[in-house]
Amino acid sequence: MSNNGNFDTYYKQLDGFTIVKYMGAVEDEYGGDPFPQFLLCKEGHEDIMIEVSRDPEGNEGGFLFISDAND
C-alpha cells in the first residue's frame, strides 16, 4: 500500500477493513512520541497493520481523533 501522492486513493484502500485490535504504541527510536498501531482485517484479504504518524515521512507518532459519526 502506497499513497503515490494521492491521499484519497491511499486511504480508500482501507474501505471495508475492520479494526480488530489495538496493538499498543511502539516507541519512536529517536525518542519522539510513540506510534499507535492497529490490526485491521477484511474477509478475502490479508490482515494489515496501520500506524498513526505525525506526517507522511514518519516523524514521530500522532494522535487519532475519535468522534461520533454525526459530529
PDB file of N, CA, C and O in Angstrom:
ATOM      1  N   MET A   1       0.852  -1.189   0.000  1.00  0.00           N
ATOM      2  CA  MET A   1       0.000   0.000   0.000  1.00  0.00           C
ATOM      3  C   MET A   1       0.888   1.239   0.000  1.00  0.00           C
ATOM      4  O   MET A   1       1.705   1.421   0.902  1.00  0.00           O
ATOM      5  N   SER A   2       0.733   2.059  -0.977  1.00  0.00           N
ATOM      6  CA  SER A   2       1.472   3.310  -1.015  1.00  0.00           C
ATOM      7  C   SER A   2       0.526   4.420  -1.423  1.00  0.00           C
ATOM      8  O   SER A   2      -0.537   4.160  -1.987  1.00  0.00           O
ATOM      9  N   ASN A   3       0.910   5.665  -1.140  1.00  0.00           N
ATOM     10  CA  ASN A   3      -0.004   6.767  -1.453  1.00  0.00           C
ATOM     11  C   ASN A   3       0.239   7.354  -2.837  1.00  0.00           C
ATOM     12  O   ASN A   3      -0.649   8.010  -3.381  1.00  0.00           O
ATOM     13  N   ASN A   4       1.395   7.141  -3.413  1.00  0.00           N
ATOM     14  CA  ASN A   4       1.704   7.682  -4.740  1.00  0.00           C
ATOM     15  C   ASN A   4       1.263   9.131  -4.876  1.00  0.00           C
ATOM     16  O   ASN A   4       0.902   9.571  -5.967  1.00  0.00           O
ATOM     17  N   GLY A   5       1.290   9.878  -3.771  1.00  0.00           N
ATOM     18  CA  GLY A   5       0.940  11.293  -3.808  1.00  0.00           C
ATOM     19  C   GLY A   5      -0.542  11.587  -3.803  1.00  0.00           C
ATOM     20  O   GLY A   5      -0.923  12.757  -3.839  1.00  0.00           O
ATOM     21  N   ASN A   6      -1.397  10.578  -3.761  1.00  0.00           N
ATOM     22  CA  ASN A   6      -2.840  10.791  -3.790  1.00  0.00           C
ATOM     23  C   ASN A   6      -3.457  10.210  -2.521  1.00  0.00           C
ATOM     24  O   ASN A   6      -3.636   8.996  -2.421  1.00  0.00           O
ATOM     25  N   PHE A   7      -3.781  11.059  -1.557  1.00  0.00           N
ATOM     26  CA  PHE A   7      -4.275  10.564  -0.272  1.00  0.00           C
ATOM     27  C   PHE A   7      -5.674   9.988  -0.356  1.00  0.00           C
ATOM     28  O   PHE A   7      -5.991   9.078   0.411  1.00  0.00           O
ATOM     29  N   ASP A   8      -6.544  10.476  -1.262  1.00  0.00           N
ATOM     30  CA  ASP A   8      -7.874   9.880  -1.402  1.00  0.00           C
ATOM     31  C   ASP A   8      -7.756   8.410  -1.799  1.00  0.00           C
ATOM     32  O   ASP A   8      -8.368   7.543  -1.175  1.00  0.00           O
ATOM     33  N   THR A   9      -6.979   8.136  -2.824  1.00  0.00           N
ATOM     34  CA  THR A   9      -6.782   6.763  -3.278  1.00  0.00           C
ATOM     35  C   THR A   9      -6.111   5.939  -2.191  1.00  0.00           C
ATOM     36  O   THR A   9      -6.483   4.789  -1.957  1.00  0.00           O
ATOM     37  N   TYR A  10      -5.135   6.519  -1.536  1.00  0.00           N
ATOM     38  CA  TYR A  10      -4.395   5.823  -0.481  1.00  0.00           C
ATOM     39  C   TYR A  10      -5.313   5.369   0.645  1.00  0.00           C
ATOM     40  O   TYR A  10      -5.295   4.197   1.022  1.00  0.00           O
ATOM     41  N   TYR A  11      -6.117   6.282   1.186  1.00  0.00           N
ATOM     42  CA  TYR A  11      -6.966   5.930   2.322  1.00  0.00           C
ATOM     43  C   TYR A  11      -8.162   5.084   1.925  1.00  0.00           C
ATOM     44  O   TYR A  11      -8.674   4.336   2.759  1.00  0.00           O
ATOM     45  N   LYS A  12      -8.627   5.171   0.686  1.00  0.00           N
ATOM     46  CA  LYS A  12      -9.743   4.335   0.234  1.00  0.00           C
ATOM     47  C   LYS A  12      -9.359   2.856   0.213  1.00  0.00           C
ATOM     48  O   LYS A  12     -10.239   1.995   0.181  1.00  0.00           O
ATOM     49  N   GLN A  13      -8.071   2.549   0.230  1.00  0.00           N
ATOM     50  CA  GLN A  13      -7.636   1.156   0.332  1.00  0.00           C
ATOM     51  C   GLN A  13      -8.126   0.512   1.622  1.00  0.00           C
ATOM     52  O   GLN A  13      -8.211  -0.713   1.713  1.00  0.00           O
ATOM     53  N   LEU A  14      -8.448   1.329   2.618  1.00  0.00           N
ATOM     54  CA  LEU A  14      -8.888   0.818   3.914  1.00  0.00           C
ATOM     55  C   LEU A  14     -10.389   0.532   3.959  1.00  0.00           C
ATOM     56  O   LEU A  14     -10.871  -0.055   4.929  1.00  0.00           O
ATOM     57  N   ASP A  15     -11.138   0.935   2.928  1.00  0.00           N
ATOM     58  CA  ASP A  15     -12.583   0.689   2.902  1.00  0.00           C
ATOM     59  C   ASP A  15     -12.869  -0.791   3.128  1.00  0.00           C
ATOM     60  O   ASP A  15     -12.265  -1.654   2.492  1.00  0.00           O
ATOM     61  N   GLY A  16     -13.789  -1.071   4.033  1.00  0.00           N
ATOM     62  CA  GLY A  16     -14.209  -2.444   4.304  1.00  0.00           C
ATOM     63  C   GLY A  16     -13.383  -3.164   5.347  1.00  0.00           C
ATOM     64  O   GLY A  16     -13.799  -4.210   5.845  1.00  0.00           O
ATOM     65  N   PHE A  17     -12.216  -2.626   5.689  1.00  0.00           N
ATOM     66  CA  PHE A  17     -11.419  -3.241   6.744  1.00  0.00           C
ATOM     67  C   PHE A  17     -12.012  -2.882   8.104  1.00  0.00           C
ATOM     68  O   PHE A  17     -12.631  -1.830   8.260  1.00  0.00           O
ATOM     69  N   THR A  18     -11.823  -3.748   9.067  1.00  0.00           N
ATOM     70  CA  THR A  18     -12.305  -3.537  10.430  1.00  0.00           C
ATOM     71  C   THR A  18     -11.126  -3.556  11.383  1.00  0.00           C
ATOM     72  O   THR A  18     -10.271  -4.438  11.311  1.00  0.00           O
ATOM     73  N   ILE A  19     -11.087  -2.582  12.275  1.00  0.00           N
ATOM     74  CA  ILE A  19     -10.067  -2.613  13.323  1.00  0.00           C
ATOM     75  C   ILE A  19     -10.457  -3.717  14.293  1.00  0.00           C
ATOM     76  O   ILE A  19     -11.543  -3.687  14.873  1.00  0.00           O
ATOM     77  N   VAL A  20      -9.581  -4.679  14.468  1.00  0.00           N
ATOM     78  CA  VAL A  20      -9.881  -5.792  15.357  1.00  0.00           C
ATOM     79  C   VAL A  20      -9.052  -5.768  16.630  1.00  0.00           C
ATOM     80  O   VAL A  20      -9.374  -6.450  17.602  1.00  0.00           O
ATOM     81  N   LYS A  21      -7.968  -4.971  16.620  1.00  0.00           N
ATOM     82  CA  LYS A  21      -7.134  -4.956  17.820  1.00  0.00           C
ATOM     83  C   LYS A  21      -6.236  -3.729  17.831  1.00  0.00           C
ATOM     84  O   LYS A  21      -5.632  -3.373  16.820  1.00  0.00           O
ATOM     85  N   TYR A  22      -6.159  -3.094  18.987  1.00  0.00           N
ATOM     86  CA  TYR A  22      -5.157  -2.060  19.233  1.00  0.00           C
ATOM     87  C   TYR A  22      -3.894  -2.797  19.653  1.00  0.00           C
ATOM     88  O   TYR A  22      -3.900  -3.525  20.646  1.00  0.00           O
ATOM     89  N   MET A  23      -2.813  -2.612  18.904  1.00  0.00           N
ATOM     90  CA  MET A  23      -1.585  -3.364  19.137  1.00  0.00           C
ATOM     91  C   MET A  23      -0.664  -2.703  20.156  1.00  0.00           C
ATOM     92  O   MET A  23       0.355  -3.282  20.532  1.00  0.00           O
ATOM     93  N   GLY A  24      -1.003  -1.521  20.601  1.00  0.00           N
ATOM     94  CA  GLY A  24      -0.145  -0.789  21.515  1.00  0.00           C
ATOM     95  C   GLY A  24       0.523   0.356  20.785  1.00  0.00           C
ATOM     96  O   GLY A  24       0.252   0.611  19.612  1.00  0.00           O
ATOM     97  N   ALA A  25       1.385   1.028  21.485  1.00  0.00           N
ATOM     98  CA  ALA A  25       2.118   2.150  20.896  1.00  0.00           C
ATOM     99  C   ALA A  25       3.598   1.803  20.914  1.00  0.00           C
ATOM    100  O   ALA A  25       4.173   1.531  21.968  1.00  0.00           O
ATOM    101  N   VAL A  26       4.198   1.817  19.746  1.00  0.00           N
ATOM    102  CA  VAL A  26       5.605   1.466  19.601  1.00  0.00           C
ATOM    103  C   VAL A  26       6.441   2.726  19.744  1.00  0.00           C
ATOM    104  O   VAL A  26       6.181   3.737  19.092  1.00  0.00           O
ATOM    105  N   GLU A  27       7.435   2.654  20.594  1.00  0.00           N
ATOM    106  CA  GLU A  27       8.297   3.811  20.835  1.00  0.00           C
ATOM    107  C   GLU A  27       9.028   4.224  19.566  1.00  0.00           C
ATOM    108  O   GLU A  27       9.469   3.379  18.788  1.00  0.00           O
ATOM    109  N   ASP A  28       9.149   5.515  19.369  1.00  0.00           N
ATOM    110  CA  ASP A  28       9.932   6.074  18.274  1.00  0.00           C
ATOM    111  C   ASP A  28      11.407   5.892  18.637  1.00  0.00           C
ATOM    112  O   ASP A  28      11.833   6.275  19.727  1.00  0.00           O
ATOM    113  N   GLU A  29      12.178   5.310  17.728  1.00  0.00           N
ATOM    114  CA  GLU A  29      13.590   5.030  18.024  1.00  0.00           C
ATOM    115  C   GLU A  29      14.399   6.285  18.280  1.00  0.00           C
ATOM    116  O   GLU A  29      15.510   6.195  18.802  1.00  0.00           O
ATOM    117  N   TYR A  30      13.877   7.462  17.927  1.00  0.00           N
ATOM    118  CA  TYR A  30      14.590   8.723  18.140  1.00  0.00           C
ATOM    119  C   TYR A  30      14.075   9.486  19.357  1.00  0.00           C
ATOM    120  O   TYR A  30      14.453  10.637  19.576  1.00  0.00           O
ATOM    121  N   GLY A  31      13.211   8.846  20.150  1.00  0.00           N
ATOM    122  CA  GLY A  31      12.741   9.451  21.385  1.00  0.00           C
ATOM    123  C   GLY A  31      11.512  10.334  21.243  1.00  0.00           C
ATOM    124  O   GLY A  31      11.134  11.021  22.192  1.00  0.00           O
ATOM    125  N   GLY A  32      10.886  10.327  20.078  1.00  0.00           N
ATOM    126  CA  GLY A  32       9.668  11.121  19.878  1.00  0.00           C
ATOM    127  C   GLY A  32       8.443  10.395  20.406  1.00  0.00           C
ATOM    128  O   GLY A  32       8.551   9.359  21.062  1.00  0.00           O
ATOM    129  N   ASP A  33       7.284  10.951  20.112  1.00  0.00           N
ATOM    130  CA  ASP A  33       6.029  10.332  20.540  1.00  0.00           C
ATOM    131  C   ASP A  33       5.891   8.945  19.912  1.00  0.00           C
ATOM    132  O   ASP A  33       6.308   8.734  18.773  1.00  0.00           O
ATOM    133  N   PRO A  34       5.302   7.991  20.658  1.00  0.00           N
ATOM    134  CA  PRO A  34       5.145   6.637  20.124  1.00  0.00           C
ATOM    135  C   PRO A  34       4.107   6.578  18.998  1.00  0.00           C
ATOM    136  O   PRO A  34       3.271   7.472  18.864  1.00  0.00           O
ATOM    137  N   PHE A  35       4.174   5.513  18.194  1.00  0.00           N
ATOM    138  CA  PHE A  35       3.270   5.282  17.075  1.00  0.00           C
ATOM    139  C   PHE A  35       2.169   4.301  17.492  1.00  0.00           C
ATOM    140  O   PHE A  35       2.456   3.119  17.679  1.00  0.00           O
ATOM    141  N   PRO A  36       0.910   4.756  17.646  1.00  0.00           N
ATOM    142  CA  PRO A  36      -0.187   3.815  17.914  1.00  0.00           C
ATOM    143  C   PRO A  36      -0.363   2.882  16.708  1.00  0.00           C
ATOM    144  O   PRO A  36      -0.352   3.329  15.561  1.00  0.00           O
ATOM    145  N   GLN A  37      -0.524   1.586  16.985  1.00  0.00           N
ATOM    146  CA  GLN A  37      -0.682   0.596  15.924  1.00  0.00           C
ATOM    147  C   GLN A  37      -2.004  -0.145  16.093  1.00  0.00           C
ATOM    148  O   GLN A  37      -2.434  -0.439  17.208  1.00  0.00           O
ATOM    149  N   PHE A  38      -2.643  -0.441  14.946  1.00  0.00           N
ATOM    150  CA  PHE A  38      -3.919  -1.143  14.936  1.00  0.00           C
ATOM    151  C   PHE A  38      -3.876  -2.257  13.895  1.00  0.00           C
ATOM    152  O   PHE A  38      -3.343  -2.072  12.801  1.00  0.00           O
ATOM    153  N   LEU A  39      -4.444  -3.421  14.241  1.00  0.00           N
ATOM    154  CA  LEU A  39      -4.569  -4.540  13.318  1.00  0.00           C
ATOM    155  C   LEU A  39      -5.941  -4.449  12.653  1.00  0.00           C
ATOM    156  O   LEU A  39      -6.956  -4.317  13.337  1.00  0.00           O
ATOM    157  N   LEU A  40      -5.974  -4.521  11.316  1.00  0.00           N
ATOM    158  CA  LEU A  40      -7.214  -4.454  10.553  1.00  0.00           C
ATOM    159  C   LEU A  40      -7.398  -5.737   9.760  1.00  0.00           C
ATOM    160  O   LEU A  40      -6.430  -6.310   9.261  1.00  0.00           O
ATOM    161  N   CYS A  41      -8.649  -6.188   9.644  1.00  0.00           N
ATOM    162  CA  CYS A  41      -8.973  -7.400   8.900  1.00  0.00           C
ATOM    163  C   CYS A  41     -10.111  -7.123   7.929  1.00  0.00           C
ATOM    164  O   CYS A  41     -10.957  -6.258   8.157  1.00  0.00           O
ATOM    165  N   LYS A  42     -10.105  -7.894   6.826  1.00  0.00           N
ATOM    166  CA  LYS A  42     -11.178  -7.832   5.834  1.00  0.00           C
ATOM    167  C   LYS A  42     -11.237  -9.195   5.174  1.00  0.00           C
ATOM    168  O   LYS A  42     -10.217  -9.723   4.732  1.00  0.00           O
ATOM    169  N   GLU A  43     -12.430  -9.766   5.109  1.00  0.00           N
ATOM    170  CA  GLU A  43     -12.584 -11.090   4.530  1.00  0.00           C
ATOM    171  C   GLU A  43     -12.042 -11.117   3.100  1.00  0.00           C
ATOM    172  O   GLU A  43     -12.323 -10.229   2.295  1.00  0.00           O
ATOM    173  N   GLY A  44     -11.260 -12.153   2.805  1.00  0.00           N
ATOM    174  CA  GLY A  44     -10.690 -12.317   1.482  1.00  0.00           C
ATOM    175  C   GLY A  44      -9.410 -11.540   1.248  1.00  0.00           C
ATOM    176  O   GLY A  44      -8.870 -11.558   0.142  1.00  0.00           O
ATOM    177  N   HIS A  45      -8.909 -10.850   2.280  1.00  0.00           N
ATOM    178  CA  HIS A  45      -7.681 -10.066   2.170  1.00  0.00           C
ATOM    179  C   HIS A  45      -6.745 -10.426   3.316  1.00  0.00           C
ATOM    180  O   HIS A  45      -7.181 -10.917   4.357  1.00  0.00           O
ATOM    181  N   GLU A  46      -5.459 -10.180   3.114  1.00  0.00           N
ATOM    182  CA  GLU A  46      -4.503 -10.358   4.208  1.00  0.00           C
ATOM    183  C   GLU A  46      -4.737  -9.281   5.253  1.00  0.00           C
ATOM    184  O   GLU A  46      -5.126  -8.160   4.926  1.00  0.00           O
ATOM    185  N   ASP A  47      -4.498  -9.627   6.513  1.00  0.00           N
ATOM    186  CA  ASP A  47      -4.582  -8.637   7.588  1.00  0.00           C
ATOM    187  C   ASP A  47      -3.529  -7.560   7.332  1.00  0.00           C
ATOM    188  O   ASP A  47      -2.472  -7.827   6.760  1.00  0.00           O
ATOM    189  N   ILE A  48      -3.839  -6.345   7.764  1.00  0.00           N
ATOM    190  CA  ILE A  48      -2.886  -5.243   7.646  1.00  0.00           C
ATOM    191  C   ILE A  48      -2.760  -4.547   8.992  1.00  0.00           C
ATOM    192  O   ILE A  48      -3.623  -4.682   9.860  1.00  0.00           O
ATOM    193  N   MET A  49      -1.687  -3.810   9.153  1.00  0.00           N
ATOM    194  CA  MET A  49      -1.489  -3.006  10.352  1.00  0.00           C
ATOM    195  C   MET A  49      -1.365  -1.559   9.911  1.00  0.00           C
ATOM    196  O   MET A  49      -0.701  -1.257   8.919  1.00  0.00           O
ATOM    197  N   ILE A  50      -2.006  -0.667  10.650  1.00  0.00           N
ATOM    198  CA  ILE A  50      -1.829   0.759  10.402  1.00  0.00           C
ATOM    199  C   ILE A  50      -1.169   1.379  11.625  1.00  0.00           C
ATOM    200  O   ILE A  50      -1.375   0.934  12.754  1.00  0.00           O
ATOM    201  N   GLU A  51      -0.378   2.411  11.381  1.00  0.00           N
ATOM    202  CA  GLU A  51       0.276   3.174  12.437  1.00  0.00           C
ATOM    203  C   GLU A  51      -0.092   4.638  12.255  1.00  0.00           C
ATOM    204  O   GLU A  51      -0.169   5.132  11.130  1.00  0.00           O
ATOM    205  N   VAL A  52      -0.316   5.319  13.352  1.00  0.00           N
ATOM    206  CA  VAL A  52      -0.677   6.730  13.302  1.00  0.00           C
ATOM    207  C   VAL A  52       0.596   7.551  13.449  1.00  0.00           C
ATOM    208  O   VAL A  52       1.272   7.498  14.477  1.00  0.00           O
ATOM    209  N   SER A  53       0.916   8.318  12.392  1.00  0.00           N
ATOM    210  CA  SER A  53       2.127   9.120  12.368  1.00  0.00           C
ATOM    211  C   SER A  53       1.777  10.605  12.301  1.00  0.00           C
ATOM    212  O   SER A  53       0.687  10.985  11.875  1.00  0.00           O
ATOM    213  N   ARG A  54       2.699  11.408  12.720  1.00  0.00           N
ATOM    214  CA  ARG A  54       2.521  12.863  12.695  1.00  0.00           C
ATOM    215  C   ARG A  54       2.434  13.398  11.269  1.00  0.00           C
ATOM    216  O   ARG A  54       1.726  14.369  11.002  1.00  0.00           O
ATOM    217  N   ASP A  55       3.168  12.748  10.347  1.00  0.00           N
ATOM    218  CA  ASP A  55       3.202  13.209   8.957  1.00  0.00           C
ATOM    219  C   ASP A  55       3.574  12.039   8.052  1.00  0.00           C
ATOM    220  O   ASP A  55       3.947  10.977   8.550  1.00  0.00           O
ATOM    221  N   PRO A  56       3.482  12.211   6.734  1.00  0.00           N
ATOM    222  CA  PRO A  56       3.774  11.105   5.819  1.00  0.00           C
ATOM    223  C   PRO A  56       5.217  10.600   5.865  1.00  0.00           C
ATOM    224  O   PRO A  56       5.497   9.494   5.402  1.00  0.00           O
ATOM    225  N   GLU A  57       6.119  11.386   6.408  1.00  0.00           N
ATOM    226  CA  GLU A  57       7.516  10.954   6.492  1.00  0.00           C
ATOM    227  C   GLU A  57       7.787  10.055   7.694  1.00  0.00           C
ATOM    228  O   GLU A  57       8.879   9.499   7.810  1.00  0.00           O
ATOM    229  N   GLY A  58       6.817   9.905   8.583  1.00  0.00           N
ATOM    230  CA  GLY A  58       7.004   9.059   9.760  1.00  0.00           C
ATOM    231  C   GLY A  58       7.773   9.737  10.868  1.00  0.00           C
ATOM    232  O   GLY A  58       8.487   9.077  11.623  1.00  0.00           O
ATOM    233  N   ASN A  59       7.637  11.064  10.978  1.00  0.00           N
ATOM    234  CA  ASN A  59       8.304  11.819  12.041  1.00  0.00           C
ATOM    235  C   ASN A  59       7.448  11.816  13.303  1.00  0.00           C
ATOM    236  O   ASN A  59       6.584  12.675  13.479  1.00  0.00           O
ATOM    237  N   GLU A  60       7.688  10.870  14.154  1.00  0.00           N
ATOM    238  CA  GLU A  60       7.021  10.692  15.444  1.00  0.00           C
ATOM    239  C   GLU A  60       5.580  10.230  15.281  1.00  0.00           C
ATOM    240  O   GLU A  60       4.963  10.391  14.228  1.00  0.00           O
ATOM    241  N   GLY A  61       5.074   9.656  16.351  1.00  0.00           N
ATOM    242  CA  GLY A  61       3.702   9.193  16.367  1.00  0.00           C
ATOM    243  C   GLY A  61       2.731  10.349  16.409  1.00  0.00           C
ATOM    244  O   GLY A  61       3.099  11.475  16.743  1.00  0.00           O
ATOM    245  N   GLY A  62       1.495  10.063  16.069  1.00  0.00           N
ATOM    246  CA  GLY A  62       0.473  11.096  16.036  1.00  0.00           C
ATOM    247  C   GLY A  62      -0.699  10.747  16.917  1.00  0.00           C
ATOM    248  O   GLY A  62      -0.660   9.797  17.699  1.00  0.00           O
ATOM    249  N   PHE A  63      -1.734  11.531  16.773  1.00  0.00           N
ATOM    250  CA  PHE A  63      -2.937  11.357  17.578  1.00  0.00           C
ATOM    251  C   PHE A  63      -4.117  11.138  16.650  1.00  0.00           C
ATOM    252  O   PHE A  63      -4.295  11.880  15.684  1.00  0.00           O
ATOM    253  N   LEU A  64      -4.919  10.133  16.931  1.00  0.00           N
ATOM    254  CA  LEU A  64      -6.100   9.811  16.147  1.00  0.00           C
ATOM    255  C   LEU A  64      -7.321  10.317  16.897  1.00  0.00           C
ATOM    256  O   LEU A  64      -7.605   9.857  18.003  1.00  0.00           O
ATOM    257  N   PHE A  65      -8.042  11.256  16.308  1.00  0.00           N
ATOM    258  CA  PHE A  65      -9.260  11.766  16.938  1.00  0.00           C
ATOM    259  C   PHE A  65     -10.387  10.764  16.734  1.00  0.00           C
ATOM    260  O   PHE A  65     -10.569  10.251  15.630  1.00  0.00           O
ATOM    261  N   ILE A  66     -11.142  10.483  17.785  1.00  0.00           N
ATOM    262  CA  ILE A  66     -12.286   9.582  17.732  1.00  0.00           C
ATOM    263  C   ILE A  66     -13.523  10.400  18.062  1.00  0.00           C
ATOM    264  O   ILE A  66     -13.576  11.060  19.100  1.00  0.00           O
ATOM    265  N   SER A  67     -14.518  10.360  17.183  1.00  0.00           N
ATOM    266  CA  SER A  67     -15.743  11.118  17.420  1.00  0.00           C
ATOM    267  C   SER A  67     -16.936  10.348  16.876  1.00  0.00           C
ATOM    268  O   SER A  67     -16.781   9.375  16.139  1.00  0.00           O
ATOM    269  N   ASP A  68     -18.121  10.795  17.247  1.00  0.00           N
ATOM    270  CA  ASP A  68     -19.340  10.223  16.704  1.00  0.00           C
ATOM    271  C   ASP A  68     -19.428  10.556  15.228  1.00  0.00           C
ATOM    272  O   ASP A  68     -18.960  11.610  14.797  1.00  0.00           O
ATOM    273  N   ALA A  69     -20.019   9.674  14.457  1.00  0.00           N
ATOM    274  CA  ALA A  69     -20.134   9.887  13.008  1.00  0.00           C
ATOM    275  C   ALA A  69     -21.032  11.069  12.686  1.00  0.00           C
ATOM    276  O   ALA A  69     -20.949  11.619  11.588  1.00  0.00           O
ATOM    277  N   ASN A  70     -21.889  11.472  13.616  1.00  0.00           N
ATOM    278  CA  ASN A  70     -22.820  12.581  13.380  1.00  0.00           C
ATOM    279  C   ASN A  70     -22.253  13.938  13.739  1.00  0.00           C
ATOM    280  O   ASN A  70     -22.901  14.962  13.522  1.00  0.00           O
ATOM    281  N   ASP A  71     -21.046  13.956  14.287  1.00  0.00           N
ATOM    282  CA  ASP A  71     -20.430  15.227  14.692  1.00  0.00           C
ATOM    283  C   ASP A  71     -19.867  15.975  13.504  1.00  0.00           C
ATOM    284  O   ASP A  71     -19.314  17.063  13.664  1.00  0.00           O
TER     285      ASP A  71
END
